[in-house]
Amino acid sequence: MSEPVPLPSVATREADSRAGPGRVGGGFVAVYVVAYLALYVAVMTPVLASLAIRLEQIDPAGKEAALGLVVGAGTFVGLVSGLVVGVLSDNTASRMGRRRPWMLAGMPVLVAGAVLAAAFGSVGGVLAGYVVMQLGLSMIMSPLTAILPDQVPEEQRGKVGGLLGFTAQIAGVAGFQFAGAFGGSTMLLFLVPVLVGCGGVLLLVMRMADPPLPKDARRSGDLAGLARSLVFDPRRHPDFGWAFVGRFLIQFSLMILSTYQLYFLTDHLGYALDEVTGLLAITGGVGLVMTTVGAVASGFLSDRLRRRKAFIYAAAGLFMAGFLVVASAPSFAGVLVGSLFILFGAGVFGAVDLALATDVLPNREREAGRFMSIFNIAGALPQSAAPVVAPFVLALGGGGNYPLLFVFAAGVAIVGGLSVRPIKGVR
């Protein structure tokens, strides 16, 4: 599977799709991880830097509210469209496969959205561009995540899931590097990460096998059935429900740091905007090392010890410690130290989180796209929820209360770590 393959006959591909996935080679895993990482660069860079910088230029006085509006509305559109695409890709009967057509179609939509977001000079225009970006990302991300249960056998899902799980954190670090490198050009700041994402995904699309859906497995397409597919009953799948809650809360706390770190440095600590992009690049470079070390070490130990929960608890503890350091930081040095605790914890969490979810995924043979799309909500919804909730916390005590915001994030992280405790399907 690591080499380019010709399209086999329809009969052969339908038979393969029924047989279940065989073991995958290192070449396929490498390309899959690269595609995942590249796409997350396109996901994270706008949330961490591009949108904040652009809205600072357009509306300095109302930038915080504008950021909440743009990220919140755009992410909501992305969540809904991601669920729809996940369900539709499960039922796509194409000679090209179930996942490949959606990934290819999403790339030009993503690029168009990035160009629009960079070109418009108003908050409404940036919002419109970001919404288009979210539609393109959904068309790619939902099928991309479904490839894990589609093509990776159970005995390899832990290791592959661990490698995929920390790509979002590494992509976030890369986002700060892009901000430092392209902060002087709005168009490049939006467009380059998107092109990186499309390039990585295109490499996977060209090299992967994607068996078509057998005709007898396709479900009838009616609006009522589609609507029912967009939700799940946590009472029927409690382990999956708790995994969802844990991921949401941990990612929520991380998004508070990611979204408001730039404003914390400018508004609370008094650094100039042109200084901040360089400082965040430093944080990103050192944080990349910490995230990688945390992810590799915890991924290896998690598989070796056959345990997931202990690493989630450890990650939550690192988050709490890091947020408390940031909250009391008098200068960038303190912010850097606290951020490194958090990024190390993010690596630990990311390496086991996706593997844990895949272990308890309901009906993975028939509805992998649906349930992976639902699980993606737990990672994406905080991008919308954090900018909506944070202004209320910031307003306490007279406004601009960033120390309280980061203490609040520490509490959210601890609750998120403890929320995986009721899961019975994994240790």
VENSULUR-V197066 format. One record per residue. N is the residue number from 0. RES is the residue in three letters. PSI is psi in radians with two decimals (NA if undefined). Layout:
{{N,RES,PSI} {N,RES,PSI}}
This chain:
{{0,MET,-0.18} {1,SER,-0.12} {2,GLU,2.65} {3,PRO,2.41} {4,VAL,2.51} {5,PRO,2.74} {6,LEU,2.10} {7,PRO,3.06} {8,SER,2.78} {9,VAL,-0.75} {10,ALA,-0.75} {11,THR,-0.75} {12,ARG,-0.61} {13,GLU,-0.68} {14,ALA,-0.74} {15,ASP,-0.68} {16,SER,-0.45} {17,ARG,-0.46} {18,ALA,-0.31} {19,GLY,2.75} {20,PRO,2.48} {21,GLY,3.09} {22,ARG,2.49} {23,VAL,2.60} {24,GLY,3.00} {25,GLY,-0.55} {26,GLY,-0.79} {27,PHE,-0.78} {28,VAL,-0.75} {29,ALA,-0.79} {30,VAL,-0.67} {31,TYR,-0.79} {32,VAL,-0.72} {33,VAL,-0.76} {34,ALA,-0.76} {35,TYR,-0.85} {36,LEU,-0.79} {37,ALA,-0.75} {38,LEU,-0.64} {39,TYR,-0.44} {40,VAL,-0.74} {41,ALA,-0.53} {42,VAL,-0.82} {43,MET,-0.58} {44,THR,-0.77} {45,PRO,-0.71} {46,VAL,-0.68} {47,LEU,-0.58} {48,ALA,-0.92} {49,SER,-0.86} {50,LEU,-0.74} {51,ALA,-0.75} {52,ILE,-0.77} {53,ARG,-0.72} {54,LEU,-0.51} {55,GLU,-0.68} {56,GLN,-0.66} {57,ILE,-0.77} {58,ASP,1.33} {59,PRO,-0.65} {60,ALA,-0.60} {61,GLY,0.45} {62,LYS,-0.66} {63,GLU,-0.81} {64,ALA,-0.68} {65,ALA,-0.70} {66,LEU,-0.74} {67,GLY,-0.70} {68,LEU,-0.87} {69,VAL,-0.88} {70,VAL,-0.72} {71,GLY,-0.90} {72,ALA,-0.75} {73,GLY,-0.74} {74,THR,-0.63} {75,PHE,-0.79} {76,VAL,-0.71} {77,GLY,-0.66} {78,LEU,-0.84} {79,VAL,-0.83} {80,SER,-0.59} {81,GLY,-0.72} {82,LEU,-0.78} {83,VAL,-0.79} {84,VAL,-0.69} {85,GLY,-0.80} {86,VAL,-0.77} {87,LEU,-0.65} {88,SER,-0.55} {89,ASP,-0.51} {90,ASN,0.32} {91,THR,2.05} {92,ALA,1.48} {93,SER,2.58} {94,ARG,-0.41} {95,MET,-0.10} {96,GLY,-3.06} {97,ARG,-0.65} {98,ARG,-0.64} {99,ARG,-0.80} {100,PRO,-0.68} {101,TRP,-0.69} {102,MET,-0.73} {103,LEU,-0.74} {104,ALA,-0.49} {105,GLY,-0.40} {106,MET,-0.90} {107,PRO,-0.54} {108,VAL,-0.76} {109,LEU,-0.80} {110,VAL,-0.75} {111,ALA,-0.72} {112,GLY,-0.71} {113,ALA,-0.72} {114,VAL,-0.75} {115,LEU,-0.77} {116,ALA,-0.64} {117,ALA,-0.56} {118,ALA,-0.59} {119,PHE,2.54} {120,GLY,0.42} {121,SER,2.80} {122,VAL,-0.74} {123,GLY,-0.67} {124,GLY,-0.73} {125,VAL,-0.71} {126,LEU,-0.79} {127,ALA,-0.79} {128,GLY,-0.69} {129,TYR,-0.60} {130,VAL,-0.77} {131,VAL,-0.71} {132,MET,-0.76} {133,GLN,-0.65} {134,LEU,-0.80} {135,GLY,-0.73} {136,LEU,-0.69} {137,SER,-0.70} {138,MET,-0.41} {139,ILE,-0.80} {140,MET,-0.74} {141,SER,-0.87} {142,PRO,-0.57} {143,LEU,-0.77} {144,THR,-0.51} {145,ALA,-0.30} {146,ILE,-0.53} {147,LEU,-1.01} {148,PRO,-0.43} {149,ASP,-0.82} {150,GLN,-0.17} {151,VAL,2.17} {152,PRO,2.82} {153,GLU,-0.67} {154,GLU,-0.19} {155,GLN,-0.06} {156,ARG,-0.55} {157,GLY,-0.86} {158,LYS,-0.80} {159,VAL,-0.73} {160,GLY,-0.64} {161,GLY,-0.73} {162,LEU,-0.69} {163,LEU,-0.56} {164,GLY,-0.54} {165,PHE,0.10} {166,THR,-0.57} {167,ALA,-0.68} {168,GLN,-0.74} {169,ILE,-0.68} {170,ALA,-0.65} {171,GLY,-0.72} {172,VAL,-0.74} {173,ALA,-0.57} {174,GLY,-0.70} {175,PHE,-0.59} {176,GLN,-0.71} {177,PHE,-0.67} {178,ALA,-0.70} {179,GLY,-0.63} {180,ALA,-0.63} {181,PHE,0.28} {182,GLY,-0.40} {183,GLY,-0.15} {184,SER,1.91} {185,THR,-0.75} {186,MET,-0.79} {187,LEU,-0.65} {188,LEU,-0.62} {189,PHE,-0.67} {190,LEU,-0.70} {191,VAL,-0.83} {192,PRO,-0.61} {193,VAL,-0.74} {194,LEU,-0.64} {195,VAL,-0.79} {196,GLY,-0.79} {197,CYS,-0.67} {198,GLY,-0.77} {199,GLY,-0.73} {200,VAL,-0.68} {201,LEU,-0.64} {202,LEU,-0.75} {203,LEU,-0.78} {204,VAL,-0.66} {205,MET,-0.44} {206,ARG,-0.27} {207,MET,2.72} {208,ALA,2.54} {209,ASP,1.41} {210,PRO,2.48} {211,PRO,2.77} {212,LEU,2.21} {213,PRO,2.49} {214,LYS,-0.64} {215,ASP,-0.12} {216,ALA,-0.15} {217,ARG,2.37} {218,ARG,2.65} {219,SER,2.38} {220,GLY,1.71} {221,ASP,2.70} {222,LEU,-0.65} {223,ALA,-0.73} {224,GLY,-0.68} {225,LEU,-0.77} {226,ALA,-0.74} {227,ARG,-0.52} {228,SER,-0.27} {229,LEU,-0.09} {230,VAL,2.93} {231,PHE,2.76} {232,ASP,1.90} {233,PRO,-0.31} {234,ARG,-0.53} {235,ARG,-0.49} {236,HIS,1.16} {237,PRO,-0.67} {238,ASP,-0.77} {239,PHE,-0.67} {240,GLY,-0.76} {241,TRP,-0.63} {242,ALA,-0.69} {243,PHE,-0.85} {244,VAL,-0.79} {245,GLY,-0.78} {246,ARG,-0.75} {247,PHE,-0.84} {248,LEU,-0.72} {249,ILE,-0.78} {250,GLN,-0.57} {251,PHE,-0.83} {252,SER,-0.69} {253,LEU,-0.65} {254,MET,-0.47} {255,ILE,-0.78} {256,LEU,-0.84} {257,SER,-0.74} {258,THR,-0.59} {259,TYR,0.06} {260,GLN,-0.72} {261,LEU,-0.81} {262,TYR,-0.55} {263,PHE,-0.75} {264,LEU,-0.65} {265,THR,-0.86} {266,ASP,-0.63} {267,HIS,-0.72} {268,LEU,-0.17} {269,GLY,0.32} {270,TYR,2.58} {271,ALA,2.67} {272,LEU,-0.71} {273,ASP,-0.43} {274,GLU,-0.67} {275,VAL,-0.70} {276,THR,-0.65} {277,GLY,-0.70} {278,LEU,-0.71} {279,LEU,-0.54} {280,ALA,-0.66} {281,ILE,-0.83} {282,THR,-0.75} {283,GLY,-0.75} {284,GLY,-0.83} {285,VAL,-0.66} {286,GLY,-0.53} {287,LEU,-0.72} {288,VAL,-0.79} {289,MET,-0.74} {290,THR,-0.76} {291,THR,-0.77} {292,VAL,-0.81} {293,GLY,-0.72} {294,ALA,-0.82} {295,VAL,-0.79} {296,ALA,-0.83} {297,SER,-0.61} {298,GLY,-0.78} {299,PHE,-0.82} {300,LEU,-0.61} {301,SER,-0.77} {302,ASP,-0.70} {303,ARG,-0.73} {304,LEU,-0.16} {305,ARG,0.75} {306,ARG,2.52} {307,ARG,-0.76} {308,LYS,-0.71} {309,ALA,-0.59} {310,PHE,-0.55} {311,ILE,-0.74} {312,TYR,-0.77} {313,ALA,-0.72} {314,ALA,-0.76} {315,ALA,-0.67} {316,GLY,-0.70} {317,LEU,-0.68} {318,PHE,-0.84} {319,MET,-0.84} {320,ALA,-0.77} {321,GLY,-0.74} {322,PHE,-0.66} {323,LEU,-0.62} {324,VAL,-0.79} {325,VAL,-0.73} {326,ALA,-0.56} {327,SER,0.14} {328,ALA,2.26} {329,PRO,-0.15} {330,SER,3.12} {331,PHE,-0.56} {332,ALA,-0.75} {333,GLY,-0.69} {334,VAL,-0.72} {335,LEU,-0.82} {336,VAL,-0.83} {337,GLY,-0.71} {338,SER,-0.61} {339,LEU,-0.64} {340,PHE,-0.83} {341,ILE,-0.77} {342,LEU,-0.61} {343,PHE,-0.77} {344,GLY,-0.64} {345,ALA,-0.65} {346,GLY,-0.78} {347,VAL,-0.82} {348,PHE,-0.85} {349,GLY,-0.53} {350,ALA,-0.45} {351,VAL,-0.30} {352,ASP,-0.87} {353,LEU,-0.64} {354,ALA,-0.71} {355,LEU,-0.79} {356,ALA,-0.72} {357,THR,-0.57} {358,ASP,-0.56} {359,VAL,0.31} {360,LEU,2.17} {361,PRO,2.48} {362,ASN,0.90} {363,ARG,-0.42} {364,GLU,-0.62} {365,ARG,-0.47} {366,GLU,0.65} {367,ALA,-0.75} {368,GLY,-0.73} {369,ARG,-0.93} {370,PHE,-0.55} {371,MET,-0.60} {372,SER,-0.69} {373,ILE,-0.75} {374,PHE,-0.56} {375,ASN,-0.48} {376,ILE,-0.67} {377,ALA,-0.50} {378,GLY,-0.52} {379,ALA,-0.61} {380,LEU,-0.63} {381,PRO,-0.47} {382,GLN,-0.54} {383,SER,-0.73} {384,ALA,-0.70} {385,ALA,-0.82} {386,PRO,-0.35} {387,VAL,-0.74} {388,VAL,-0.69} {389,ALA,-0.74} {390,PRO,-0.55} {391,PHE,-0.69} {392,VAL,-0.74} {393,LEU,-0.55} {394,ALA,-0.31} {395,LEU,2.44} {396,GLY,0.36} {397,GLY,-0.04} {398,GLY,2.66} {399,GLY,0.52} {400,ASN,1.25} {401,TYR,-0.67} {402,PRO,-0.75} {403,LEU,-0.66} {404,LEU,-0.73} {405,PHE,-0.53} {406,VAL,-0.71} {407,PHE,-0.75} {408,ALA,-0.64} {409,ALA,-0.74} {410,GLY,-0.71} {411,VAL,-0.73} {412,ALA,-0.73} {413,ILE,-0.77} {414,VAL,-0.69} {415,GLY,-0.73} {416,GLY,-0.71} {417,LEU,-0.31} {418,SER,-0.26} {419,VAL,-0.10} {420,ARG,-0.69} {421,PRO,-0.15} {422,ILE,2.24} {423,LYS,-0.33} {424,GLY,-0.25} {425,VAL,2.81} {426,ARG,NA}}
